[in-house]
Amino acid sequence: MTENAYLIPLLPMFAFVMIVFFMRWNEKLSAGFSIAMILISWVMSLVILFETLGRHGEPYEIYFYLTSFVGINLEVGFLVDSLTAVMLMVVTTVGACVEIYSVGYMKDDPRFSRFFSYLSLFLFSMLGLVLANNFFMIFIFWELVGLTSYLLIGFWFEKKIAADAGKKAFITTRIGDLGFIVGLLMVAFYAGTFNFGGVFDKVSAGLIPAGIVTVMGIFLFCGAIGKSAQFPLHVWLPDAMEGPTPVSALIHAATMVAAGVYLVARIMNIFVGSAEASMVVAVIGLITSFLAASIGLVQNDIKRVLAYSTVSQLGYMIMALGLYGYDTAGGHHSAGYVAGTLHLMTHAFFKGLLFLGAGSVIHAVHTNDIQEMGGLAPKMKITSITFMIASLSIAGIFPLSGFWSKDEIIAATLHHPVFLIVTLLIAFMTAFYMWRLCFLTFFGKPRDQHRFDHAHESPRSMTWPLMVLGFLSIFAGWVAIPWLPHGFSSFVFHGELHHASPNIILMLISTVVAVSGIVLAYFIYYKEKISADKLAEKFRPIYKLLYNKYYFDEIYHLLILNPILKFANFMWSFDAGVIDGAVNGTAWLTIVWSNIKLWFDTWIVDGAVNGSGWLVRQGARILRFLQSGSMQFYVLFILVIVVVIALIKFEFIRIDIHWPVITVVFVLGVTLLGVLSKLAAGSEDAPSSAKQEE
C-alpha cells in the first residue's frame, strides 16, 4: 500500500473535481462522495501506518525528475516515514470527523456543496504537503493550503467581518511565506537540490557554512511563523474564527496551523546543524505560547478562547522542537522532538474536539459569548461530557492524551530553567482558562434564559464525531507511555530511544500545576468564592492589556497599516492629480489642437482649395465667351488687338501700362465682344431655324 500513497491526496482532489463539475446540484451526493473519499484515504493511511511500523519507521521514497532549472533538478515524489505516517492519520482522522460533522452543521447553508468541495481541496493540499519529499513540492502544497484556508475562512463572504478575516489571514501568512521563499532560494543555491535527503546530507557533512545554515533555518522558519500563527504573525488566527466552526476545527486546530510545526519537524536536521537557529525557534515558541495563554484568560468568545489556546499550544510544540535542535546541536540529550511531534498529534484530536464541541454549543444557543450561556450540561450531555474530556486532556490531567505529550514538553525544558518556569506557568493558565470556559458554559445558572430554553443537543451527525475524538483525546497519547516496548519515541526515531526515562517528580509537578488551575477556576466561576469582577477591577491595567490582546492589532495599525494606507492614499492622489492630470491634460490639449487643426483645415486649407476652384470656375465662365465659334468674331478680335497694339506702339495712344488694369479691361472687353458675338450669332440663326420648322 505504501507504494500507492500518492492516492491518499488524490482521492479528496477527485472529490473536489466531481463536486464542482458534476455533483454540486445535489447536496447529499456532494457531501456523501466527499466523505467517502476521505474515509478511503483514512483506511489507506491506517494501512500505511502499520506498514511503516513493520519497517520500524524506515523511510520509503519514490520520485522522478520533472525538469531542470538553472542546474537544479525539480522532482515530483513522496516520502513515507514515521512522521509522514503519523501526520497522514492525524489529517485524515480529523478531516473525516469534520466532514461528517459538517453535514449537520452546514445543513441549511445555500452553498452547502461548495463548502464540501473546499474541504476536499484543502485536504488534498494538506495531504500533499505531508507526503512531499522535497522543498519544491512542499512549497506548492504550502501555498495551496494558504489559498484554501482563505476560501474557507471567508466562506461567509457576505459578512464583511468574515471577508476581512480571510484577507487578514491570507496577507499575514504571505508575509511569513516571503521569508520562506528566501530560505528556499538559499537551499537551492547552497545545496544545489530541493530533495530533503540531499539537503540534510550536505548540512550534516558540513558542506554548507554554519552561518548560512543558521540564516537558512531562520528564513525557512518564517514560513512556520506565518502558517502556525507564531509571534509576531499570530494576529490572524483569532480573527479567522469568523469562518464556519468546522473550518475552525479542521484548519485552526489540527491541520493548517500544524503545517508550520510539521515543517520544523521535517527539516529538523537543518536546525540540528545550527544551535542559534534552534534557539530562535525555541524563544519564538515560548513567547507565543505565553502571550496567547495570557490573552485566553479573559476572552469571552468561546471560539476565540480556543483560538488563543491553539496559538499557545502551537507555541509549545515549536518551543519543544527548538530546544531539541539546540540541545542536539550542543551534544546534549533532549526529548524535544518526541514532545513536539507527539503534542502535534494529541493536540489535533482534543483541540478538534473542542472546536466541534464549541460549534455544537453555538448551534444550540446561537451565540459565541460565554457570558450568555450557563447550565447547558443537562441539556447537552454528549457535547458537555466530550468537551470536558478534551479540556482535561489539554490541561494535562493523567492519564488522558494531553498528559503524556505535555509531560514530554516539560521534560524537554529541564536543562533550561527559564523555559521550565514559563512552561509550567503556561500549563497553569491553560488549565485555568479551559475550565473557566467549561464552568461558564455548562455549569451554574443560565445567564440568558431565552437561549437556555431553546438549547438542545446536536444531531447524531454532529455528536458521533465528538465521541470519536473524545475517545482519541483519552487514548491517543498512550502510545507515548514510556514503559511500552514500542512507544512513540522508538517509532519516530526508528527504534532508538531519544528521551529520558520517566520522571515521576516532574509528572507530579505538572499534574499539581494543572489541577491548581482547574481548582482556581472552580472557586471563581463555579463556587464564586472569589469575584471575577473584583479581580478584574483590582488588576484593571493588566486586565485591559490582556482583554485588548496586548494591543497588537492597534500597534500594527498604527505602525504598519495606517502608514501604508496613507502612502497608498498619497499615491492615489498623485496618480489622480499628477499622472492622470498629465494624461488628461495631454488629452485635453490634443483635443484643443485637433479642433484648431480642424478649423484651419476647414477654413484655410479647404478654403484655399475651394476658393481656387471657385476662381477658376468664374474665370472659365467669363473666358468661355471667347469660344463663340464665329470666325468673324475671331477676325474682329485679332484686328482690334493689332490696332490697339499699333496705336500704343506708335504712341497714338499714350497710357501708363498697368498690367492688372489692362488685364481686367481686356477680360471685360473680350467678354463684352463675346456676348455681342453670341447675340449676333443667335439673330442670324433664328430665321433658318424658323424655316426648318416650317
Disulfide bonds with the S-S distance in Angstrom:
none
